[in-house]
Amino acid sequence: MPTDDNFNTPEALLSAFQYFMKFFDNYLLEMISYETNLYSVQETGVSINTSPQEIKSFVAIQLLIGIVKMASYKDYWANLTRYNKIAVIIPLKRYMKIRTCLQFHDNSKPFDDRIA
């Protein structure tokens, strides 16, 4: 069993966002952006033109929504209940568009490795 002398304490503890984003490297953000744009073309004929940076911002909003609870996700942008840490990242209509089109895999191709 390791002793306290063998445990390396990090110099600074990571925020939840910093820790979570360790799993979202540039390749994964680009893949999610590509699949989301592809899905929007498949469904509407027009790409929403999201970018890896915008997907990263979307993930940040999702994490904040998980911490700061409100009755509806729209409340974070509403005049009376506005939460600036979320509302300034992406406008509500853009957030809703990404939320509707967010994809991780091309739906036109079979995917047999689903978690049931």
BELHU-V594848 format. One record per helix or strand of 3 or more residues. SS is the DSSP state (H for helix, E for strand). FROM is the first residue (numbers start at 1). TO is the last residue. If there is no record, write none. Layout:
ss;from;to
SS;FROM;TO
SS;FROM;TO
//
This chain:
ss;from;to
H;4;6
H;16;21
H;26;44
H;52;67
H;73;76
H;84;87
H;92;101
//
